[in-house]
Amino acid sequence: MSDRLAQFSRGARMSVPVVVASAPFAVLFGALAVDNGFTVAEATLMSATIFGGASQLVGIELFGQHVAPWLVVLSIFAVNFRHVLYSAAIGPHIAHWPWAQQAIAYFFLTDPQYAEAERIREQGHKVSFAWYMGMGLTLYVFWVVESCIGALFGRLIPDTHALGLDFLLPIYFLGIVMSFRNRPRWLPIVIASAIASMVAYKTVGSPWHVSLGALAGVLFAAAMPIRIEEPAEAST
């Protein structure tokens, strides 16, 4: 029990920088949600049930345009398609957990959660459920609370676009991408994904450029030959 508590505390401590960095983003979502006609309760409930910043922002923008429900669901799926890749990568490392714990883990699987789990695995450590929940549950609670704060007091922000707060999302994802820069052949894969994403944005449009760019990066990485001096695991 003491070991599990120590691992949970370690995960919670690792979440602190992410909580601080994501706070403006969560507050921004709450403010934009209310600005698009949501009540404070609805904005908070959306954060509690979806727990996905990018998809929540896409959702509130589409809700405001009164588009068909199936298009809202499909657009959110397109934005969150990267989580299919995350779950495929992290799945083998939590396969020994009971199925209920795995289901809970996939709900709490966010970009920083995946990044830190991969970092722990690369250091030769196992991803424990206690550590995972220490980080995931802390991120979740603060995300919901900060979204509620944004919904309550977001109107005090005169113009979120003028302040540049809407630019937090691309900066956030850039930080996630840069954290993997030491991996083999990182740069050509990122370049291929970026080019594909820009082309898709100009031809197909948003939000499909997110998924198409990610898919292009995956396909490009799979097509690249494995170097003899590199272990096969390093290229995955």
C-alpha positions as CSV (number, residue, x, y, z in Angstrom):
1,M,0.0,0.0,0.0
2,S,2.8,2.4,0.9
3,D,4.5,1.7,-2.5
4,R,1.3,2.4,-4.4
5,L,0.8,5.6,-2.4
6,A,4.4,6.6,-3.3
7,Q,3.8,5.9,-7.0
8,F,0.5,7.8,-6.9
9,S,2.3,10.8,-5.3
10,R,5.0,10.6,-7.9
11,G,2.5,10.7,-10.7
12,A,0.7,13.6,-9.1
13,R,3.9,15.6,-8.8
14,M,4.8,14.9,-12.4
15,S,1.4,16.4,-13.4
16,V,2.1,19.8,-11.8
17,P,3.9,21.4,-14.8
18,V,1.2,20.2,-17.1
19,V,-1.6,21.5,-14.8
20,V,0.1,24.9,-14.8
21,A,0.7,24.9,-18.5
22,S,-2.9,23.8,-19.3
23,A,-4.6,26.1,-16.9
24,P,-5.0,29.0,-19.4
25,F,-6.2,26.5,-22.0
26,A,-8.9,25.2,-19.7
27,V,-10.0,28.6,-18.6
28,L,-10.1,29.6,-22.3
29,F,-12.4,26.7,-23.1
30,G,-14.8,27.7,-20.3
31,A,-14.9,31.3,-21.5
32,L,-15.4,30.3,-25.1
33,A,-18.1,27.8,-24.2
34,V,-20.2,30.4,-22.3
35,D,-19.6,32.8,-25.2
36,N,-21.1,30.2,-27.5
37,G,-24.2,29.9,-25.5
38,F,-23.3,27.1,-23.0
39,T,-24.3,27.5,-19.3
40,V,-21.6,27.1,-16.7
41,A,-23.0,23.7,-15.8
42,E,-23.0,22.5,-19.4
43,A,-19.4,23.7,-20.0
44,T,-18.2,21.9,-16.8
45,L,-20.1,18.8,-17.7
46,M,-18.5,18.7,-21.1
47,S,-15.0,18.9,-19.6
48,A,-15.9,16.2,-17.1
49,T,-17.3,13.7,-19.7
50,I,-15.2,14.4,-22.8
51,F,-11.9,15.4,-21.1
52,G,-10.3,16.5,-24.4
53,G,-9.3,20.1,-24.9
54,A,-8.9,20.1,-28.7
55,S,-12.1,18.1,-29.3
56,Q,-14.0,20.3,-26.8
57,L,-13.0,23.5,-28.7
58,V,-14.0,21.9,-32.0
59,G,-17.3,20.8,-30.5
60,I,-18.4,24.2,-29.1
61,E,-17.5,25.9,-32.4
62,L,-19.6,23.4,-34.4
63,F,-22.5,23.6,-31.9
64,G,-22.6,27.4,-32.5
65,Q,-23.0,26.8,-36.2
66,H,-26.0,24.5,-35.8
67,V,-24.5,21.7,-37.9
68,A,-25.8,18.1,-38.0
69,P,-25.0,16.1,-34.9
70,W,-23.3,13.4,-36.9
71,L,-20.9,16.0,-38.4
72,V,-20.0,17.2,-34.8
73,V,-19.2,13.6,-33.8
74,L,-17.2,12.9,-36.9
75,S,-15.2,16.1,-36.6
76,I,-14.4,15.4,-32.9
77,F,-13.3,11.9,-34.0
78,A,-11.0,13.4,-36.6
79,V,-9.4,15.6,-34.0
80,N,-9.0,12.8,-31.5
81,F,-7.8,10.2,-34.0
82,R,-4.3,10.5,-32.6
83,H,-5.6,8.8,-29.5
84,V,-6.1,5.7,-31.5
85,L,-2.3,5.8,-32.1
86,Y,-1.6,6.6,-28.5
87,S,-3.7,3.6,-27.3
88,A,-2.1,1.3,-29.8
89,A,1.4,2.3,-28.5
90,I,0.6,2.2,-24.8
91,G,-1.7,-0.8,-24.9
92,P,1.0,-3.5,-24.8
93,H,2.5,-1.9,-21.7
94,I,-0.7,-2.0,-19.6
95,A,-2.1,-5.3,-21.0
96,H,-1.3,-7.0,-17.8
97,W,-3.7,-4.7,-15.9
98,P,-7.3,-5.9,-15.2
99,W,-9.7,-4.9,-17.9
100,A,-11.5,-2.4,-15.7
101,Q,-8.2,-0.6,-15.0
102,Q,-7.4,-0.6,-18.7
103,A,-10.7,1.0,-19.5
104,I,-10.2,3.7,-16.9
105,A,-6.6,4.3,-18.2
106,Y,-7.8,4.8,-21.7
107,F,-10.3,7.4,-20.5
108,F,-7.5,9.4,-18.8
109,L,-5.2,9.0,-21.8
110,T,-4.2,12.5,-22.8
111,D,-1.2,13.9,-24.7
112,P,1.0,14.6,-21.7
113,Q,-0.1,11.3,-20.0
114,Y,1.0,9.4,-23.1
115,A,4.3,11.4,-23.4
116,E,5.2,10.7,-19.7
117,A,4.3,7.0,-19.9
118,E,6.5,6.6,-23.0
119,R,9.3,8.4,-21.2
120,I,9.0,6.1,-18.2
121,R,9.0,3.0,-20.5
122,E,12.1,4.3,-22.3
123,Q,13.9,4.6,-18.9
124,G,13.3,0.9,-18.4
125,H,10.5,1.2,-15.8
126,K,7.0,-0.4,-15.9
127,V,3.9,1.8,-16.1
128,S,2.0,1.1,-12.9
129,F,-1.6,1.8,-12.4
130,A,-1.0,3.8,-9.2
131,W,1.5,6.2,-11.0
132,Y,-0.8,6.4,-14.0
133,M,-3.8,7.5,-11.9
134,G,-1.7,9.8,-9.8
135,M,-1.0,11.8,-12.9
136,G,-4.2,11.3,-14.8
137,L,-6.6,11.9,-11.9
138,T,-4.8,15.1,-10.9
139,L,-4.9,16.4,-14.5
140,Y,-8.6,15.5,-14.7
141,V,-9.7,17.3,-11.5
142,F,-7.8,20.5,-12.3
143,W,-9.0,20.5,-15.9
144,V,-12.6,20.3,-14.8
145,V,-12.2,22.9,-12.0
146,E,-10.3,25.3,-14.3
147,S,-12.9,24.9,-17.0
148,C,-15.6,25.8,-14.5
149,I,-13.6,28.9,-13.4
150,G,-13.3,30.0,-17.1
151,A,-17.0,29.6,-17.6
152,L,-17.7,31.6,-14.4
153,F,-15.3,34.4,-15.0
154,G,-14.5,34.2,-18.7
155,R,-16.6,37.2,-19.5
156,L,-14.0,39.3,-17.6
157,I,-11.6,38.7,-20.4
158,P,-12.4,41.4,-23.0
159,D,-11.2,39.6,-26.2
160,T,-9.5,36.2,-26.0
161,H,-8.4,36.4,-29.7
162,A,-6.9,39.9,-29.2
163,L,-4.9,38.6,-26.3
164,G,-3.6,35.7,-28.3
165,L,-5.0,33.1,-25.9
166,D,-6.4,31.1,-28.8
167,F,-2.8,30.4,-29.9
168,L,-2.2,28.3,-26.8
169,L,-3.3,25.1,-28.5
170,P,-0.7,25.0,-31.3
171,I,2.1,26.0,-28.8
172,Y,0.9,23.2,-26.5
173,F,1.1,20.5,-29.2
174,L,4.5,21.9,-30.4
175,G,5.8,21.2,-26.9
176,I,4.6,17.7,-27.1
177,V,6.2,17.1,-30.5
178,M,9.5,18.6,-29.3
179,S,9.7,16.3,-26.3
180,F,10.3,13.4,-28.7
181,R,13.0,15.1,-30.7
182,N,15.8,12.7,-29.5
183,R,14.1,9.8,-31.2
184,P,15.7,8.3,-34.4
185,R,14.6,10.1,-37.6
186,W,12.3,12.4,-35.7
187,L,12.9,15.4,-38.0
188,P,12.0,13.8,-41.4
189,I,8.8,12.3,-39.9
190,V,7.7,15.6,-38.4
191,I,8.4,17.4,-41.7
192,A,6.4,14.8,-43.7
193,S,3.5,15.1,-41.2
194,A,3.6,18.9,-41.3
195,I,3.6,19.1,-45.1
196,A,0.7,16.7,-45.3
197,S,-1.2,18.6,-42.7
198,M,-0.8,21.9,-44.5
199,V,-1.8,20.4,-47.8
200,A,-4.9,18.8,-46.2
201,Y,-5.8,22.1,-44.5
202,K,-5.8,23.9,-47.9
203,T,-7.6,21.1,-49.8
204,V,-9.8,19.2,-47.4
205,G,-10.1,21.8,-44.6
206,S,-10.2,21.7,-40.8
207,P,-10.4,19.6,-38.6
208,W,-9.4,16.8,-41.1
209,H,-5.9,18.2,-41.5
210,V,-5.0,17.0,-38.0
211,S,-5.8,13.3,-38.6
212,L,-4.4,13.3,-42.2
213,G,-1.2,14.9,-41.1
214,A,-0.8,12.3,-38.3
215,L,-1.6,9.5,-40.6
216,A,0.9,10.7,-43.2
217,G,3.6,10.8,-40.4
218,V,2.8,7.2,-39.4
219,L,2.8,5.9,-43.0
220,F,6.1,7.8,-43.7
221,A,7.7,6.3,-40.6
222,A,6.5,2.8,-41.5
223,A,7.9,3.1,-45.0
224,M,11.3,4.2,-43.8
225,P,13.8,1.3,-43.7
226,I,15.1,0.3,-40.3
227,R,18.8,1.0,-39.9
228,I,21.0,-1.9,-38.9
229,E,22.5,0.0,-36.0
230,E,19.1,0.9,-34.6
231,P,17.0,-1.5,-32.5
232,A,13.6,-2.2,-34.1
233,E,11.8,-0.9,-31.0
234,A,13.5,2.5,-31.4
235,S,11.8,3.1,-34.7
236,T,8.2,2.5,-33.4
